[in-house]
Structure formats: C-alpha cells, structure tokens
Amino acid sequence: MKRKLLVVAIAALAGLTLAAQDKKAPAAGGILHPEMKVETGTWDAPAATIGVKPDAPWSTTSVAAGVDSKPQPGSAITRVGEIVDFSCYIQLGKHGEKHRACGQKCVNNGQPIGLLTKDGALYMLMPEEHDPRRDGGVDAKASAAEHMGHIVTVNGTAAKVGGYSAIYVQGLTK
C-alpha cells in the first residue's frame, strides 16, 4: 500500500513539474517574448521592402556555383516579418525596439540576420548572388541594421535544409 501511494505521489509531482515547465515555455511556433514590442511597421503595413522579387529562384552566379551547375531547390517567396539579430533572438529571445541598438551592433559585426514572422517562424537572411556575396560585392548588413527591430517585407528565394530555413535576397548591392 505504501508503495502504491509513493508511485502515485511521484507521478503527481512529475505531472505538476511538467505543467509548470509548459507555462514557462513559449507556445509552439510563437514569438519569444512577445512583450518586446516593435514600434516601426506592422504586420499589415510593413515599414519597408527589402530585396527584389526574383525572376528565377537563383541568379546566374548561384546556378554556375552549384554542384554540376545545380543549386539546391529554392522558390521565390515574399514574407513579412521583423528583422532580428539571429544570434540574440535564439540565445536570449531579444527583439523589438528595446533590442534595436544591440542588434544593429551585432549584425554590423558579423552576426547572422534573421526575419521573424508573425507565426514565430525564423529565417536566416543572406544575399542571393553567389559570386558577389563571396567577393564582397553585396551586403545585407546595411539594410538589416537600418531596419533592425522593424517589421518589413522581404522578397527572395526560400531554401531549406534539415531544420534550417533561409531567404536569399537579391539586389543587396553595396
């Protein structure tokens, strides 16, 4: 009888612990720390547009750079989201106006750029054109820093490998 009571007590304690952890965790697919507000742009009226709509998923330099001139599959995409510092968002959940200055410093010093959508999806943003990207002819840092913490529209090519999602943005010339 004591053993049964002990098992029931342990099961109840485990259930309460899991329930408490679930309350602390963000909703699946939700934005981390939604209390960190965006002040520039809205989901219905983005503050700016970054990138041009591609005529083809990949530029000629990306096609030429692909293995056997065949880059990975990609598709033209337009998404509305908040420009975030990918690193601080994943590690700390930081975004929005209060994180703008820090995020600007981070992307200007080489941290990856992200686009956070209303449903909590996170895309890494990169210039699309392969050779200019490799050789320093295109750069996403300037537009990312200018619009850090703002909700914008992004046009580009979406690609996904494993759990990683990216939007390759055309037209980010220096």
DOSEVO-213095 format. One record per residue (C-alpha): x, y, z; residue in three letters. Coordinates in steps of 0.02 Angstrom, whole numbers, plus 50000, padded with zeros to 5 digits. Example, Ala and Ser with C-alpha at 12.3 -4.5 7.8 and 13.67 -1.06 7.14 Angstrom:
<recs>
      X      Y      Z    r
  50615  49775  50390  ALA
  50684  49947  50357  SER
</recs>
This chain:
<recs>
      X      Y      Z    r
  50000  50000  50000  MET
  50141  50121  50043  LYS
  50225  50080  49879  ARG
  50066  50121  49780  LYS
  50048  50286  49872  LEU
  50231  50328  49836  LEU
  50208  50289  49650  VAL
  50051  50397  49641  VAL
  50137  50540  49733  ALA
  50288  50534  49616  ILE
  50176  50530  49462  ALA
  50075  50679  49528  ALA
  50235  50777  49565  LEU
  50303  50739  49391  ALA
  50139  50799  49313  GLY
  50143  50962  49411  LEU
  50326  50991  49363  THR
  50289  50965  49178  LEU
  50138  51080  49186  ALA
  50242  51217  49268  ALA
  50378  51199  49134  GLN
  50247  51210  48996  ASP
  50184  51376  49067  LYS
  50361  51449  49057  LYS
  50394  51390  48879  ALA
  50329  51493  48732  PRO
  50185  51422  48634  ALA
  50243  51308  48494  ALA
  50277  51417  48343  GLY
  50251  51578  48440  GLY
  50363  51729  48455  ILE
  50482  51726  48602  LEU
  50449  51868  48724  HIS
  50302  51950  48634  PRO
  50309  52086  48767  GLU
  50462  52157  48675  MET
  50365  52271  48558  LYS
  50402  52329  48381  VAL
  50370  52515  48356  GLU
  50405  52534  48169  THR
  50298  52441  48043  GLY
  50153  52324  48072  THR
  50105  52154  48003  TRP
  49975  52240  47892  ASP
  50082  52392  47847  ALA
  50268  52347  47844  PRO
  50391  52491  47859  ALA
  50496  52446  47706  ALA
  50531  52316  47573  THR
  50699  52228  47564  ILE
  50753  52139  47406  GLY
  50676  52121  47235  VAL
  50558  51984  47179  LYS
  50667  51860  47086  PRO
  50627  51816  46905  ASP
  50703  51644  46936  ALA
  50741  51563  47104  PRO
  50930  51579  47083  TRP
  51040  51707  46995  SER
  51160  51652  46858  THR
  51307  51660  46978  THR
  51219  51545  47102  SER
  51172  51422  46964  VAL
  51352  51422  46899  ALA
  51420  51395  47076  ALA
  51306  51245  47111  GLY
  51371  51067  47106  VAL
  51356  51021  46922  ASP
  51278  51195  46899  SER
  51126  51139  47000  LYS
  51098  51234  47163  PRO
  50984  51161  47294  GLN
  50796  51182  47264  PRO
  50727  51354  47303  GLY
  50569  51451  47270  SER
  50525  51635  47255  ALA
  50449  51698  47417  ILE
  50384  51856  47497  THR
  50371  51862  47687  ARG
  50327  51996  47812  VAL
  50424  51993  47974  GLY
  50533  52081  48099  GLU
  50718  52100  48062  ILE
  50809  52021  48209  VAL
  50985  51980  48260  ASP
  50975  51791  48236  PHE
  51103  51759  48374  SER
  51021  51862  48513  CYS
  50847  51803  48466  TYR
  50889  51618  48478  ILE
  51002  51634  48630  GLN
  50908  51767  48730  LEU
  50738  51792  48647  GLY
  50778  51976  48618  LYS
  50697  52078  48479  HIS
  50593  52235  48455  GLY
  50634  52418  48485  GLU
  50721  52390  48653  LYS
  50846  52273  48568  HIS
  50871  52381  48411  ARG
  51040  52460  48457  ALA
  51115  52295  48515  CYS
  51050  52204  48361  GLY
  51124  52338  48247  GLN
  51295  52316  48329  LYS
  51284  52127  48316  CYS
  51241  52120  48130  VAL
  51369  52255  48088  ASN
  51499  52146  48173  ASN
  51455  51987  48078  GLY
  51313  51904  48173  GLN
  51182  51824  48061  PRO
  51024  51918  48012  ILE
  50852  51845  48040  GLY
  50673  51875  47987  LEU
  50545  51832  48121  LEU
  50369  51806  48054  THR
  50205  51833  48146  LYS
  50185  51645  48175  ASP
  50360  51632  48252  GLY
  50450  51559  48100  ALA
  50631  51617  48091  LEU
  50726  51633  47927  TYR
  50910  51674  47907  MET
  50932  51814  47779  LEU
  51078  51817  47658  MET
  51119  51900  47492  PRO
  51074  51783  47349  GLU
  51203  51820  47214  GLU
  51341  51693  47246  HIS
  51497  51771  47170  ASP
  51460  51950  47227  PRO
  51420  51881  47401  ARG
  51581  51783  47406  ARG
  51685  51927  47336  ASP
  51608  52066  47443  GLY
  51501  52148  47308  GLY
  51336  52128  47401  VAL
  51298  52151  47585  ASP
  51144  52126  47692  ALA
  51215  52215  47845  LYS
  51167  52392  47793  ALA
  50982  52355  47763  SER
  50974  52242  47916  ALA
  51049  52374  48029  ALA
  50937  52510  47956  GLU
  50780  52405  47988  HIS
  50833  52310  48145  MET
  50679  52284  48253  GLY
  50562  52344  48116  HIS
  50427  52244  48028  ILE
  50467  52239  47842  VAL
  50426  52142  47684  THR
  50566  52032  47617  VAL
  50574  51962  47440  ASN
  50693  51824  47392  GLY
  50720  51640  47367  THR
  50674  51520  47506  ALA
  50782  51367  47536  ALA
  50775  51238  47673  LYS
  50898  51103  47727  VAL
  50860  50999  47880  GLY
  50791  51115  48012  GLY
  50870  51271  47936  TYR
  50766  51395  47835  SER
  50840  51540  47738  ALA
  50786  51678  47621  ILE
  50917  51728  47494  TYR
  50884  51910  47450  VAL
  50925  51979  47277  GLN
  50979  52158  47248  GLY
  51080  52197  47405  LEU
  51222  52281  47312  THR
  51344  52392  47406  LYS
</recs>
